[in-house]
Amino acid sequence: MKTLSDSKTTDTSDSSANDQAIGSALRDLREARGISARHLSELSGVSAAMISRIENDQVSPSISTMTALSDALGVTLVSLFRDIVSERTDITHVKKGAGLSSTRLVGEHIHHYVNLASHRRRDLHFEAHMITVTPQECESPRYVGHGVVFIHVIKGSAKYCYGKQEFTISAGDSLSIDAELTYGFTQILTPKLVFLSVQAEARP
């Protein structure tokens, strides 16, 4: 049975580990920029002694202190928490020929895909699909969104539109685009097009 004393010990241990991770991240970021502790002190308004104590895991820095330091280093506050690992992480291993097979209908358009990966974290939405499309009489759908889309053609060729530009892509070709402009296939040039689609979007 966990006692109150045990809980305090665990909390202290977790806090110490977090302080050590923050100190290590601060030192790495500072040294990567070639900034001395004294110079960082001048830029941030945090004393050089305090910076040294943080980097050597001798103090738990306040949010205001960490904000001042991250601003002075030109990084986001979350950069100082990079080594504090979440208690829950996901891993997906899809064997050859496996994966969740689905069919998507967009108006009269139809395509088949295999879901290879899907990660929905509090800071990131990531998906990877193997998609198969055939020539159809109807117009292919167009998309617009956020984040980044990566496409790698496995088999076949097609015309692909991004904004006002059009590309012809074939087996072995890749495209990487910001999803802020309208994008999508305009014409499938072979009896079958098979491609890998990877999408990543930061979550607010």
Secondary structure as UniProt FT lines:
FT   HELIX           4..32
FT   TURN            33..34
FT   HELIX           37..44
FT   HELIX           48..55
FT   TURN            56..57
FT   HELIX           63..73
FT   HELIX           77..81
FT   TURN            82..83
FT   TURN            96..97
FT   STRAND          100..106
FT   TURN            107..108
FT   STRAND          109..120
FT   STRAND          124..133
FT   STRAND          148..155
FT   STRAND          157..162
FT   TURN            163..164
FT   STRAND          165..170
FT   TURN            171..172
FT   STRAND          174..178
FT   TURN            179..180
FT   STRAND          183..188
FT   STRAND          193..202
//
